[in-house]
Amino acid sequence: MRAVLFFCLASFCVSCAHVNSLSITQIPIKRDQKVEVTVSKIVILGLNFSNDYVDEMTDDLKSQCPNGKVTGVLTKDVEVNYFLWIVYKKQVEVTGYCEPALVAKKG
């Protein structure tokens, strides 16, 4: 009886993570400056009323690469389940490389 009770309690305390989507753009040859941003949000009972937490990611990437452009962008949408899909974390991770802007020569 105790083993069954332990098994039932243990199954409620298990968490797991999985990647919902993954995308990548063309990776540049020169990869000197890496830029990264991660944002997350806790969702309870599957009630996620807003995805505004990802809106700041673009500005954060631009601030890490002020005089160039971000290329080779890898985006991961990860979901970490903490308790039977009642409480879970939505996490978006973005990694890329800052390519400096080309400066045109005068004359």
RAZIPE-V558665 format. One record per backbone hydrogen bond with DSSP energy under -0.5 kcal/mol. CO is the residue of the C=O (numbers start at 1). NH is the residue of the N-H. If there is no record, write none. Layout:
co,nh
CO,NH
CO,NH
//
This chain:
co,nh
1,5
2,6
3,7
4,8
5,9
6,10
7,11
8,12
9,13
10,13
11,14
14,84
16,81
18,20
18,79
21,77
23,75
26,72
29,31
32,34
33,98
35,96
37,94
39,92
41,90
43,88
44,47
46,48
47,49
51,54
52,55
52,56
54,57
55,58
55,59
56,60
57,61
58,62
59,63
60,64
61,65
62,65
65,68
67,101
69,71
69,99
71,97
73,25
73,75
74,95
75,23
76,78
76,93
77,20
77,21
78,91
79,18
79,81
80,82
80,89
81,16
83,86
83,87
86,45
87,82
87,83
88,43
89,80
89,91
90,41
91,78
92,39
93,76
94,37
95,74
96,35
97,71
97,99
98,33
98,100
99,69
102,104
//
